[in-house]
Amino acid sequence: MEVNFNLSNKRAIAGIIILAALIGLAFYLPGIFTYLEPQQCTINGVCQHEAYAQFLTELVPVFIIIGIVIGALVFFFMSSRLENKQKDLAKVTEVLVQFLGKDERLVVQKLLEGGGKVLQAELSRTEGLGKLKSHRIIQRLVDRQVVEVEKFGKTNIVKLSKGIKEALVAKK
């Protein structure tokens, strides 16, 4: 089993470590307060433990703010990774559409207009496409895994495959 330590994996690991540290701090901080509870330590009427505990309670909002900032940074790094994947997928599908023939592009355009799915009967009524031609085009697109076909009564529902639909419909 090979583990790649590229930049995206390092960010994910750093996010998990930061999250674990914050959870550990949340469980450890109350223990500090019980440890600092004074038994008998007054010097000139002032207990050093109470003064230290007061100081720590004043730091709690600072810890909360630091936690929020760290959480925002983790979200930023994780979301940028997702955005990069979506951009890569959009580029790949853009190249894919360029390799489609004129009629295949017409079918994909009709699918985009229909929100990613359309009845095969509708496609066959498109100007320049007949029943046989649209069937053959759809079959070629199914073979290339560009579209999926689902039975619907006497006709079929033609849908863009999931990855292509996400990239092309989001792009519009």
Contacts in CASP RR format, 6 or more apart in sequence:
PFRMAT RR
TARGET T0000
AUTHOR 0000-0000-0000
METHOD contacts of the structure
MODEL  1
MEVNFNLSNKRAIAGIIILAALIGLAFYLPGIFTYLEPQQCTINGVCQHE
AYAQFLTELVPVFIIIGIVIGALVFFFMSSRLENKQKDLAKVTEVLVQFL
GKDERLVVQKLLEGGGKVLQAELSRTEGLGKLKSHRIIQRLVDRQVVEVE
KFGKTNIVKLSKGIKEALVAKK
3 9 0 8 1.000
8 81 0 8 1.000
11 77 0 8 1.000
11 78 0 8 1.000
11 81 0 8 1.000
12 78 0 8 1.000
12 81 0 8 1.000
14 74 0 8 1.000
14 77 0 8 1.000
15 74 0 8 1.000
15 77 0 8 1.000
15 78 0 8 1.000
18 70 0 8 1.000
18 71 0 8 1.000
18 73 0 8 1.000
18 74 0 8 1.000
19 71 0 8 1.000
19 74 0 8 1.000
22 67 0 8 1.000
22 70 0 8 1.000
22 71 0 8 1.000
25 63 0 8 1.000
29 56 0 8 1.000
29 60 0 8 1.000
29 63 0 8 1.000
32 56 0 8 1.000
33 53 0 8 1.000
33 56 0 8 1.000
33 57 0 8 1.000
36 49 0 8 1.000
36 52 0 8 1.000
36 53 0 8 1.000
36 56 0 8 1.000
37 49 0 8 1.000
37 53 0 8 1.000
38 47 0 8 1.000
38 49 0 8 1.000
38 50 0 8 1.000
41 47 0 8 1.000
41 48 0 8 1.000
41 49 0 8 1.000
86 166 0 8 1.000
86 167 0 8 1.000
86 170 0 8 1.000
89 163 0 8 1.000
89 166 0 8 1.000
89 167 0 8 1.000
90 167 0 8 1.000
90 170 0 8 1.000
90 171 0 8 1.000
92 167 0 8 1.000
93 163 0 8 1.000
93 164 0 8 1.000
93 167 0 8 1.000
93 168 0 8 1.000
94 167 0 8 1.000
94 171 0 8 1.000
96 146 0 8 1.000
96 164 0 8 1.000
97 105 0 8 1.000
97 108 0 8 1.000
97 168 0 8 1.000
100 108 0 8 1.000
100 146 0 8 1.000
103 128 0 8 1.000
103 129 0 8 1.000
103 133 0 8 1.000
103 137 0 8 1.000
104 137 0 8 1.000
104 140 0 8 1.000
104 141 0 8 1.000
104 146 0 8 1.000
106 126 0 8 1.000
106 129 0 8 1.000
107 123 0 8 1.000
107 126 0 8 1.000
107 129 0 8 1.000
107 134 0 8 1.000
107 137 0 8 1.000
107 138 0 8 1.000
107 141 0 8 1.000
107 147 0 8 1.000
107 158 0 8 1.000
108 141 0 8 1.000
108 146 0 8 1.000
108 147 0 8 1.000
108 160 0 8 1.000
108 168 0 8 1.000
110 118 0 8 1.000
110 122 0 8 1.000
110 123 0 8 1.000
110 126 0 8 1.000
111 117 0 8 1.000
111 118 0 8 1.000
111 147 0 8 1.000
111 158 0 8 1.000
111 159 0 8 1.000
111 160 0 8 1.000
112 160 0 8 1.000
112 168 0 8 1.000
112 169 0 8 1.000
112 172 0 8 1.000
115 169 0 8 1.000
116 159 0 8 1.000
116 160 0 8 1.000
116 165 0 8 1.000
116 169 0 8 1.000
117 157 0 8 1.000
117 158 0 8 1.000
117 159 0 8 1.000
117 160 0 8 1.000
118 157 0 8 1.000
118 158 0 8 1.000
119 152 0 8 1.000
119 155 0 8 1.000
119 156 0 8 1.000
119 157 0 8 1.000
119 158 0 8 1.000
120 134 0 8 1.000
120 135 0 8 1.000
120 138 0 8 1.000
120 149 0 8 1.000
120 155 0 8 1.000
120 156 0 8 1.000
120 157 0 8 1.000
120 158 0 8 1.000
121 155 0 8 1.000
123 129 0 8 1.000
123 134 0 8 1.000
123 138 0 8 1.000
123 158 0 8 1.000
124 130 0 8 1.000
124 131 0 8 1.000
124 134 0 8 1.000
124 135 0 8 1.000
126 134 0 8 1.000
129 137 0 8 1.000
138 147 0 8 1.000
138 149 0 8 1.000
138 156 0 8 1.000
138 158 0 8 1.000
141 147 0 8 1.000
142 148 0 8 1.000
142 149 0 8 1.000
145 161 0 8 1.000
146 160 0 8 1.000
146 161 0 8 1.000
146 164 0 8 1.000
147 158 0 8 1.000
147 159 0 8 1.000
147 160 0 8 1.000
147 161 0 8 1.000
148 158 0 8 1.000
148 159 0 8 1.000
148 160 0 8 1.000
148 161 0 8 1.000
149 156 0 8 1.000
149 157 0 8 1.000
149 158 0 8 1.000
149 159 0 8 1.000
150 156 0 8 1.000
150 157 0 8 1.000
150 159 0 8 1.000
151 157 0 8 1.000
159 165 0 8 1.000
160 168 0 8 1.000
160 169 0 8 1.000
END
